Amino acid sequence: MPASGREASAALRRSESLFRSALRRFLRQPTGTLGLFLTGLSLIAAVLAPAIAPHDPLLQYQNQELVPPGRAFLLGTDDVGRDVLSRILYGMRLSLAVGILSVLLGALVGVVSGVTAGYLEGWLDAVTMRLWDSVLAFPPVLVGVAVAALLGPGTISLCLSLAVASIPQFARLARASVLVEKQREYVAAARCLGGSDGLIMVRHIFPNTLSPLLVQLTLAMAFAVLLESGLSFLGIGAQPPEASLGSMLNVARRFLRPAPWYGVFPGLALVVLLLGLNFLSDAARTALDPRRVNA
């Protein structure tokens, strides 16, 4: 086998070994297993919502308003006779979809701009980071209100506002990691071998910044789900009759005494989802800690 082939095989084996050791440390933690279970349960429920929802989430049953949990409606009905369980399943589907799309979009823009700014530095670094610092100065809820005022309330404006709010964290984290990695000897060796700036950033530096970015990804997902529910609670997220956990909690405030299940069950679903994502991020941070690689 040629020398280049042997080096590639050795690098592949090393990467597989690091991945397996990180996965082993992740599953060894109770929070990792619990977080994986809760998040997986929420994800399965959201993906299979059209198949497992007992009723149409938009269908209103006459004379069935605020029916308590029972055989016909497992978690009861809301104030207009819609099945609460079905709306929770579709609300989790919306929360996860908005969270995943917005965080991936924010991570893409933030990581690309952060890696580029950190590697090239100079005026590009100053302009890029001052731009994201100005965005970071505004509370995420205010960013959501501003985007909703420009585009109107709805799911698209909600995704954009969450993406914009998540960009600065990814950009700052990527830039900080690049500033450390670009001083390493392997970067100098790549330059001596004639590697271009783009090749060095994509092939050498970026893979070594993934650990903190993956942890930030799970944290940003939990934050996006919470912010989506908060903006929908305020009426500038998902619009009626679309099912959303935040809008359900908003309406349920008026019926906490006669129908407490109306607010309790959507709140529990949101708590389970947020706990799962936070447990995942905590376990990922420990598993991907470079100080534990040889543990």
N, C-alpha and C positions, 0 to 999 in steps of 0.2 A: 504493500500500500504506500502511495506517495506520502511525503512528510506532511503536506498540507492536509491530506485526508486524515492522517492520524491525529493531527492537531484539532481538526474539526470534530472528530469523534470524541476526543478527550474533553473538549469544551462542552459538547452535548452531554456527556456523562456527568460532568461537574454540575451543569445546570439542573439536570434531573435529580442529582443527589441533593442539591440545595433545596429544590422544590419539595422533595419527599421529606426532608428533615423539617422544613417549615410547616408542611401539612401535618406531620406527626406532632410537632409542638402545638399546633393549633387545636387538633382534636384531643390532645392530652388535657386541655384546660376545660373545666366545667362550663365556663362562660362561652367558650367557642362552640361546644356541642349544643348547649341550650340556645345560643343565638342562631346557629345553623338550623336547629329544629323549628324555632319560632318563625324565622324568616322564610324557611322553606314551606312551612304550613301556610303562611300568609300568601306566599307566591303561588302555591298550588291552588288555594282557594280563589285567588284573583284570576288566574289563567283559566280555571275550569268553571268560572262563574256562570257562563251561559248553559253549561251542562248540569250543574248541581243546584242552581237557584230554583227553589220550589215554585216561584211565581215570577211573572213579569214585573220588574222593578218599577215600571211606570203605570201599571194597571191599577186603577182605583176601584175597590169593591164597595158598592153602595151599602149603606147601613152597617159597615164594618170598621168605623173609625175608632181608633184607640182601643182595639180589642186586645186583651192581655194575652201573654204567651199561652199556647195550647196546641192541640193536635192539628188544627187547620192552619194556624200561623205560629210557627215554632217560637219566634221571638216577638210576636204581637204585630200590630199594625200601627201606622202613623196617623196623623190628624186628618188625612184624606182617604184612609182606607188602603194604603199600599203596604205590602209585606216588608217588615223591617229587615229580616234576614236577607232577603234578595237584594235590598238596597245597600246593605252593609257589604255584601260580596262585590257588588258592582262599584261601590265607593272605594273599597280597597284596590280594585282593579284600576280605577282612575288615579288613586294616590300613587301606586307603584309605577304606572305608566308615565305620569307627569314627572315623578321623581327621577326615574331612570333616564328619560329623554333630556330633561333639563340639566341634570348633573353631567351626563355624557357630553352634551353640548358645551357646558361651562368648562368641563375638564379639557376638552379639545382646544378651545380658544385659550384658556389659561396656561396649559402646559406648553403649547407651541410658542406663545408670546413670552412665557417665563424662561424657557430653555434658550430661545433666541436672544433675549435681552441679557441673560446671565452670561452667555458665551461670548457675544460680540461686545457687550458693555458700551461705553461711550455715550453719545447722545441718544442712541436708540434705547439703551437701558434706562436713561433718565426719563425720556418722554413716555415710554411704555409703563414704567412703574408708577410715575406720577398720575397717569391716567387711571390705573387700577386703584391707586390710593384714594383718588377722588371718589371713585365708586364705593370703595370700602367705608368712606366717611358717612354715607347715608345708610340708615337702618334698612334691612331687607324688606320690611313691610312697606316702608316709604317708597322703595324702588318698585314694588308691586303696584302700589297706588298710582305712581307716575306712569308706568307702562299701561295700566288699565285705563288711565285718563287719555292716553294717546291712541290706543288701539281698541278701547272698549273692553268691558269685562268678558271673560271667557277662558276656555282652556288654552288657546294659543297664546294669549297675552300672559297667562299664568306661567306657561313653560318658559317664555322669553324672560320674564321677570326673575324667575328662579335661576335661570342660566346666567343672567347678568350678575345676580347676587353671589353666585358661586365662583365666578371667574377670578376675582382678586386672590382668594385663598390658594387656588391652584397655581396661579402665576407666581405669587410670592414664594410658595414652597418649592416649586420647580427651579426658580432662579437661585434660591439659597443652596439647593442641592448641587446645581451646576457650578456655582462659584467655588464649592469645595472640590468637586470632581475634576474640574479643569486644571487643577494644580497637581493632579496625580501623574505618576510617571508614565502610565499607559497612554495618556493623552499626548505627552511630549514624544513618545515613541511613534504614535500614529502620525504626528506632524512630520517627523523625520522621514517616515516612509512615504511621504507625499500625499497623505490623506487630505481631502478638501474639508472645509469647515462644515458643510452639510453632512458629509459622511461621518465625520467625527462626532457631531451632535447626535445623529440618528443611530449610528451603529455602536458607538462606544460609550458616550456619556449618558444618553437617555435610559438605556437598560439599567444603569447603576443608580438611577434616581427613582426607580419604580416602587421600592418598599414604602417610603413615606407617602407617595402619591396614592398607593392602593389603600392605605389606612385612611387618608383624607377622603377617598372616594366613598367609603362606607359611612364616614361621619357626615359627609355632605348629603348622602342619600337620606339619612335620618332627619337631617335638618330640612331638606327639601320636602319630605313628607309632612313634617310638622308645619312648615310654612305654607304648604298647599292647603292644609286643613284650616290654618289660621286665616288665610286670605279668603277661602270659601266661606268661613264663618262670618267674615265681614261683608260678604256679598260681592266681592270683586274677583272671585275665582270661578269655579264651575257654576253655571246658571241653571235654575229650575227649568224643567223637571229632572235634569241630569242628577244622578245619585252621587253624592259626595259626603264623606264623613263629617267634614266641617260644616256644611250647610245643614245636615241632619242635626248636629249638635246645636246649631243656632235656633232652629225651629223648636227643638225639644225643650229649650229653656222655659217655654210658656206652659209646658205640660208636665213639669217634674212632679207635682203633687198627684194629679189624677192618673198619670201614666209614666211612672219613673223608668220603666223598661225602655221607653223611647229614647232616652238620653244615655242610659247606662250601657246598653249593648254596643252602640257605635263608639262610645268612649273606650270600652274594653278592647274592641278591635284595634283602635288606634294605639292603645297602650301596648298591646301584644306586638304590633308591627314595629313600634319605636324601640321597645325593649330588645327585640331580636336584632335590629340593625345596630343598636349601641353595643350589645354583647359581641356582635361580629367585629365591630371596629376595635373594641378593647382587646379581643383575642388576637386579631390580626396584627395589632401594634406589638404585642408581646412576641408573637411567632416570627415576625419579620424584623425584630430587633437585631441589628448586626452583632451586638455583643453576645447573642445567644446562638450564633451560627454553629459554634463548636460544642454546644451544650448537648 
